[in-house]
Amino acid sequence: MTTVSRCYRCGEQYEEATRVRCTCGEPVWFETDTTAFAWDECRDYDGMWRYEPLLPIDRPKGIARAAGGTPLVRSEGLDAVAGCQVYVKDEGEHPTGAYKDRGSAVAVPHAIATSGGAVGTVSYGNMAMSTAAHAASLDRECVVLVPDEISSVRLELIGQYEPTIIRVDGDYGALYDDALTLSTELPIAILVSDAPARISGYKTALFEICEAFAPDVPDAIVLPTSSGGFASGIWRGIRDLEAAGLLDEPPRLYLVQTAVSDPLTRAFDAGEVDPTPLEDDEVGETIAHSIGNPDPPSGGRALAAVRDTDGAVVSLRDEKIRVAQRQFAVDGGFCVEPASATSLAGATRLSERGAIGADEDVVLIPTGTGFKEFGTGDPSVATKQTSRTALPEHLASLLAGS
């Protein structure tokens, strides 16, 4: 099992398997020996465990074995919308409907092996569901810390896995730092959004994309961004493949945020190395609640990933996100959550700016399914009505005009 971690910024190395942050304040990730890795070295396993040699644990039991292996679909119907040649990496195909399963598939078994106690997380969305599900599949106690004002719909989705759910009032954003402290003081491993084992799991999405394109490489990858953890994982995967000699020219990484909570966009536009946390009065309501993070813990690392690959960060308002969510469905056939729709809206914005060319291969990563979302779509669905006896004539009339 890999226990060596390193800070991406200052290079400090640690032997502690449970360390999350460097003494300099930045997040750490696990070191990976890629010198002997080649595509033909992949394991004969399904999903993300094909890349077991590049992961910090061996393939575990439970639903972790169902993680990864999501489809990469060439979606010509979205080309005109996005202004490029679109491929969709549909992460909504995971067991709990989101990319978080890649992280939980590694982080939950890793935590069980290294700490032996309960596992937990700070989340009221996809990460909560994913952590609880993976813990349940390994018969491990799970504790989920949610905000006091959480909706009943969210509670129902999380509660189906029967974790212990604790509603916490006060500054919910401050629970990230609290979780790091509690994990050292109590017999519980609270797996935050950028825990090193999660990052290891996330990088497998990049491996799958690049293996599918090999020996070519996509020109760009566009993904929604909240904490910066998934972007960090994609960048870690790029660095691994570069070290293995499998990637000469990395794809450009484009990150997308909601305009009402976009500290990374502001930092990128200002040329800053780290994002400045937004105050409460700077943050608004959005349908893309999954990425409304005013203080991303891996924000500096996400910005480094963007600049290292000559990418960019953009943000969009809800009206653009709603349109993109509908276009994903009508023009591509994909049901995505609002946060995921920002990948398409972002690609459209970048094409309009000239950052993405019409002849370029661009991978959009919708990070979560829309089937778990309630009240985010258009409630005024158009319908037609007729009697059973009049149905043949009615259909003939409709089809004649199609």
C-alpha positions in Angstrom: 0.0 0.0 0.0 1.3 3.5 -0.9 1.9 5.7 2.1 4.2 8.3 0.6 2.5 11.6 -0.2 3.9 14.8 -1.5 2.9 18.5 -1.7 2.4 19.5 -5.3 3.6 23.1 -4.5 6.6 22.9 -2.2 7.6 19.3 -2.7 7.6 18.3 0.9 7.2 14.5 1.3 5.4 12.6 4.1 5.2 9.0 5.2 1.8 9.4 6.9 -0.9 7.5 5.1 -3.7 9.7 6.5 -2.2 13.1 6.0 -4.3 15.5 3.9 -2.5 18.8 3.9 1.2 19.9 3.9 2.6 22.1 6.6 2.7 24.9 3.9 -1.1 24.7 3.9 -1.6 23.1 0.4 -3.1 19.6 -0.2 -0.9 16.6 -0.7 -1.4 13.6 -3.0 0.1 10.1 -3.2 3.2 9.6 -5.1 3.0 7.1 -8.0 5.8 5.1 -9.6 4.9 5.1 -13.3 8.3 4.4 -14.8 7.4 0.9 -15.8 3.8 1.5 -16.7 2.4 1.0 -20.2 -1.2 0.5 -21.6 -0.5 -3.2 -22.0 0.3 -3.3 -18.3 -3.4 -2.7 -17.4 -5.0 -5.4 -15.3 -7.7 -7.7 -16.7 -10.3 -6.0 -14.5 -13.5 -4.1 -15.2 -13.7 -0.3 -14.7 -11.0 1.8 -12.9 -9.2 -1.2 -11.5 -7.6 -1.8 -14.9 -5.1 0.8 -13.5 -4.5 -0.9 -10.2 -0.7 -0.6 -10.7 -1.1 3.2 -10.4 -3.4 3.1 -7.4 -2.5 3.1 -3.7 -4.5 0.0 -2.9 -5.3 -3.4 -4.6 -8.8 -3.9 -5.9 -11.1 -4.1 -2.9 -14.5 -5.8 -2.5 -17.9 -4.2 -2.5 -19.3 -1.7 -5.0 -15.8 -0.3 -5.5 -15.6 -3.0 -8.2 -18.4 -1.2 -10.1 -16.6 2.1 -10.2 -15.1 3.5 -13.3 -15.4 2.2 -16.9 -18.0 4.9 -17.7 -18.7 5.4 -21.4 -16.9 7.9 -23.6 -19.5 8.8 -26.3 -18.9 10.7 -29.5 -21.9 13.0 -29.5 -22.2 14.6 -33.0 -25.5 16.2 -31.9 -23.7 18.5 -29.5 -21.1 19.7 -32.0 -23.0 22.7 -33.2 -23.9 23.7 -29.7 -20.4 23.4 -28.3 -18.6 24.6 -31.5 -16.2 21.7 -31.6 -16.1 17.9 -31.9 -17.7 16.6 -28.7 -17.1 13.5 -26.7 -19.0 13.0 -23.5 -17.5 11.1 -20.6 -20.7 10.3 -18.7 -19.8 10.0 -15.0 -23.5 9.7 -14.1 -23.2 6.0 -15.0 -21.6 5.2 -11.6 -23.3 3.2 -8.8 -24.5 6.3 -7.0 -24.8 8.4 -10.2 -21.7 10.6 -9.9 -17.9 10.7 -10.3 -17.5 10.7 -6.5 -17.6 6.9 -6.7 -14.1 6.9 -8.2 -12.8 8.7 -5.1 -14.8 6.6 -2.6 -13.8 3.4 -4.3 -10.2 4.1 -3.2 -10.7 6.3 -0.2 -13.1 4.2 1.8 -11.1 0.9 1.6 -7.9 2.8 2.1 -9.3 4.5 5.3 -10.5 1.1 6.6 -7.1 -0.4 6.0 -5.1 2.4 7.6 -7.4 3.5 10.5 -9.7 0.7 11.2 -12.5 2.8 12.6 -15.6 4.4 11.2 -15.5 6.5 8.0 -17.4 9.7 7.3 -17.6 12.8 5.2 -18.7 16.4 5.1 -21.3 16.6 2.3 -25.0 16.9 1.6 -24.8 15.8 -1.9 -23.1 13.3 -4.2 -20.1 12.8 -1.9 -22.3 11.9 1.0 -24.3 9.4 -1.0 -21.1 7.9 -2.4 -19.2 7.6 0.8 -22.2 6.1 2.6 -22.8 3.6 -0.2 -19.2 2.4 -0.3 -19.1 2.1 3.4 -22.3 0.1 3.5 -21.0 -2.3 0.9 -18.0 -3.1 3.2 -20.2 -3.3 6.3 -18.4 -0.3 7.8 -20.1 2.4 10.0 -20.4 5.7 8.3 -21.1 9.2 9.6 -22.3 12.0 7.3 -22.1 15.7 8.5 -24.8 17.8 6.8 -26.0 21.4 7.2 -28.9 21.9 9.6 -31.1 23.3 6.8 -30.7 20.3 4.5 -33.7 19.4 2.3 -35.8 16.3 2.9 -35.0 15.1 -0.6 -31.3 15.2 0.1 -31.9 13.4 3.4 -33.9 10.7 1.6 -31.2 10.1 -1.0 -28.4 9.9 1.6 -30.4 8.0 4.2 -31.2 5.0 1.9 -27.7 3.7 2.8 -28.4 4.1 6.5 -25.4 6.1 7.6 -25.5 8.1 10.8 -26.5 11.6 9.6 -25.6 14.5 11.9 -27.2 17.9 11.1 -24.7 20.6 12.1 -25.6 24.3 12.6 -23.2 27.1 12.4 -20.5 27.7 9.7 -20.8 24.6 7.5 -17.8 25.6 5.4 -15.6 25.5 8.5 -16.3 21.8 8.9 -13.6 21.0 6.4 -10.9 22.0 8.9 -12.9 20.5 11.8 -13.0 17.2 9.9 -9.2 17.1 9.7 -8.9 17.7 13.4 -11.6 15.2 14.3 -10.0 12.5 12.2 -6.8 12.7 14.4 -8.7 12.8 17.7 -11.4 10.3 17.2 -11.6 6.7 15.8 -13.1 8.0 12.5 -11.6 8.8 9.1 -13.6 11.8 7.8 -12.9 11.7 4.1 -12.9 15.3 2.8 -13.2 16.3 -0.8 -9.5 16.3 -1.6 -8.2 13.4 0.6 -5.2 11.9 -1.3 -6.9 8.6 -1.8 -9.9 10.4 -3.4 -7.5 12.1 -5.8 -6.0 8.8 -6.7 -9.4 7.5 -7.7 -10.3 10.6 -9.7 -7.3 10.3 -11.9 -8.6 7.1 -13.4 -11.1 9.2 -15.4 -8.2 10.7 -17.2 -6.6 7.3 -17.8 -9.8 6.0 -19.4 -10.1 9.0 -21.6 -6.5 8.9 -22.8 -6.5 5.1 -23.3 -9.6 5.4 -25.4 -7.9 8.1 -27.6 -4.4 6.4 -27.7 -2.2 6.9 -29.5 -3.9 10.3 -30.0 -4.9 12.7 -27.2 -8.0 14.9 -27.0 -7.3 18.6 -27.5 -9.2 19.7 -24.4 -11.2 18.5 -21.4 -14.0 20.6 -19.9 -15.4 19.8 -16.4 -17.4 21.5 -13.6 -15.4 22.5 -10.6 -16.3 22.9 -6.9 -13.6 22.0 -4.3 -10.9 21.5 -7.0 -10.5 17.9 -6.1 -11.7 16.3 -9.4 -9.6 18.8 -11.3 -6.6 17.9 -9.1 -7.2 14.2 -9.9 -7.3 14.8 -13.7 -4.1 16.8 -13.4 -2.5 14.1 -11.3 -3.4 11.6 -14.0 -1.8 13.8 -16.7 1.4 14.0 -14.7 1.4 10.2 -14.2 1.0 9.5 -17.9 3.7 12.1 -18.8 6.1 10.4 -16.4 5.3 7.1 -18.0 6.0 8.5 -21.5 2.5 7.9 -22.6 1.5 11.6 -23.0 3.6 14.1 -25.0 1.1 16.9 -25.3 -1.5 17.0 -22.5 -5.1 18.1 -23.1 -5.9 21.6 -22.1 -8.0 21.6 -18.9 -10.9 24.0 -18.8 -12.8 24.4 -15.5 -16.3 25.8 -15.2 -18.0 27.4 -12.2 -21.4 29.0 -11.5 -21.2 32.8 -11.7 -22.7 33.3 -8.3 -19.8 31.5 -6.6 -16.7 31.6 -8.7 -13.6 32.3 -6.7 -11.4 30.3 -9.2 -12.6 32.3 -12.2 -11.9 35.5 -10.4 -8.4 34.3 -9.4 -7.6 33.1 -12.9 -8.7 36.3 -14.5 -6.6 38.3 -12.0 -3.5 36.1 -12.5 -3.5 35.0 -8.9 -2.0 31.8 -7.6 -4.6 31.1 -5.0 -8.3 32.0 -4.9 -9.6 34.4 -2.4 -12.6 33.0 -0.4 -15.8 34.8 -1.1 -17.8 36.5 1.7 -21.4 35.5 2.3 -22.7 38.7 0.6 -20.7 37.8 -2.5 -22.4 34.4 -3.0 -25.9 33.9 -4.5 -28.3 31.1 -5.1 -27.9 28.8 -8.0 -29.4 25.6 -9.5 -25.8 24.3 -9.8 -25.6 23.9 -6.1 -23.1 21.1 -6.4 -20.4 23.5 -7.5 -21.4 26.6 -5.4 -18.2 26.5 -3.3 -17.0 29.9 -2.1 -13.8 28.6 -0.6 -12.4 25.6 -2.6 -9.8 23.7 -0.5 -7.9 22.6 -3.6 -8.4 25.9 -5.4 -4.7 26.7 -5.7 -4.0 23.2 -7.1 -6.8 23.5 -9.6 -5.5 26.8 -10.8 -2.0 25.3 -11.2 -3.5 22.4 -13.2 -5.2 24.9 -15.6 -2.1 27.0 -16.1 0.1 23.9 -16.5 -2.0 22.7 -19.4 -2.7 26.1 -21.0 -6.4 26.0 -20.1 -8.7 28.5 -18.4 -11.5 28.9 -15.9 -14.9 30.3 -16.9 -18.2 30.9 -15.0 -21.8 31.0 -16.2 -25.2 32.2 -14.9 -28.1 29.9 -14.3 -29.9 30.8 -17.5 -27.0 29.5 -19.6 -26.8 26.4 -17.4 -30.5 25.7 -17.9 -30.2 25.9 -21.6 -27.2 23.6 -21.6 -29.0 21.1 -19.4 -31.8 21.0 -22.0 -29.3 20.8 -24.9 -27.6 17.8 -23.2 -30.9 16.0 -23.2 -32.5 17.1 -26.5 -29.4 17.2 -28.7 -27.3 14.5 -27.0 -29.7 12.2 -25.1 -27.9 12.7 -21.7 -29.7 13.4 -18.5 -27.3 15.5 -16.4 -27.6 17.5 -13.2 -27.3 21.3 -13.5 -23.7 21.4 -12.3 -22.8 18.9 -15.0 -24.5 21.0 -17.7 -21.9 23.6 -17.1 -19.4 21.5 -19.0 -21.4 22.0 -22.2 -22.2 25.7 -21.5 -18.5 26.2 -20.7 -17.4 24.7 -24.0 -19.8 26.9 -25.9 -18.5 30.0 -24.1 -14.9 29.0 -24.8 -15.6 28.3 -28.5 -17.2 31.7 -28.8 -14.0 33.2 -27.3 -11.8 31.3 -29.8 -10.1 29.3 -27.1 -11.5 26.0 -28.6 -11.5 25.4 -32.3 -14.3 23.8 -34.4 -12.0 21.0 -35.5 -10.8 20.1 -32.0 -11.7 17.0 -30.1 -13.1 18.1 -26.8 -14.2 15.8 -23.9 -17.0 17.1 -21.7 -17.3 15.5 -18.3 -20.9 15.7 -16.9 -20.0 14.7 -13.3 -23.4 13.5 -12.1 -26.8 12.2 -13.3 -29.8 14.4 -13.5 -32.1 11.6 -12.4 -31.5 12.4 -8.7 -32.4 16.1 -9.2 -35.9 17.4 -8.4 -37.3 20.8 -9.3 -34.4 21.9 -11.6 -36.0 21.2 -14.9 -38.8 22.9 -16.9 -42.1 22.1 -15.2 -44.2 23.1 -18.2 -43.7 20.0 -20.3 -45.7 20.1 -23.5 -48.2 17.3 -24.1 -50.9 16.3 -26.5 -54.1 14.5 -25.8 -56.5 12.3 -27.7 -58.9 9.4 -27.3 -57.9 5.8 -27.9 -60.2 5.5 -30.9 -58.9 8.7 -32.4 -55.2 7.8 -31.8 -54.4 6.3 -35.2 -55.7 9.3 -37.1 -54.0 11.7 -34.6 -50.7 9.9 -35.0 -51.0 9.9 -38.8 -51.6 13.6 -38.8 -48.6 14.3 -36.5 -46.2 12.0 -38.5 -47.3 13.5 -41.8 -46.0 16.9 -40.6 -42.7 15.5 -39.2 
